[in-house]
Amino acid sequence: MHATPSQPRLKAALWDMDGTLVDTEPYWIAAEHALVEAHGGQWSHEQAMQLVGQSLMHSAGILQGAGVRMEKREIIDTLSTQVIERIKHEVPWRPGARELLEELHGAGVRCALVTMSEGPLAREVVASLPKPYFEFLVTGDSVSQGKPHPEAYLTAVERLRVSDPELTVDHCVALEDSVPGVTAALASGVVTVGIPHQMPLPDDGNRTTWSTLSGRTVAELEQLVTDRAQLAGALLEGAN
């Protein structure tokens, strides 16, 4: 669909990584289990699910509470190293993710990775892709406040604006799988798509929910941007 002068068009897709682009959550959970058990504790599936989408510093604090007698930085490094080793062996791509990335790339839509994983892991995943789909990465170690705070998404939008000052949150779509992730994206103001994976997402009329990225297209993302713009215009007209 072609945008009119008053209608924003899709300019950028902001991708979460763990659970959205790649299915690394089982890698993280296995590493958490091993770490807690090495310190004489027990780690349940329910506890692991509480960490999905959270910042690593937050997660490290929860693991300390579960009996891991290590500094937070050491916990993060230990978990990340184990996950990176598994990624080097096999990258577990989520269904439809690479296909949608390729279509976005071909359509000239800019892509950025917005993840709470740290730089070394994120770069390992991105390096496994056949093309430089991602213009830049915003990682958990590059922001002061992790998801569900919107800082990471706001940072991505500001970086996109450096070369395109007319770009706003209305031109951007976020793809997220977790509650902290969709909360952060919505708080930033970008159009948000939730693709639940490990945990269900609560009903929320402020975002779109897809069961999978498989078969999804750039045209559908463009339509979400158009729909939001039309709704905003209708509300403004109604207020007047």
DAURUR-V481035 format. One record per helix or strand. SS is the DSSP state (alpha for helix, beta for strand). FROM is the first residue (numbers start at 1). TO is the last residue. If there is no record, write none. Layout:
# DAURUR-V481035
{{SS;FROM;TO} {SS;FROM;TO}}
This chain:
# DAURUR-V481035
{{beta;12;15} {beta;18;18} {beta;22;22} {alpha;25;38} {alpha;45;50} {alpha;56;65} {alpha;72;89} {beta;93;93} {alpha;97;107} {beta;110;114} {alpha;119;127} {beta;134;138} {alpha;140;142} {alpha;151;161} {alpha;169;171} {beta;172;176} {alpha;179;188} {beta;191;194} {beta;208;209} {alpha;218;239}}
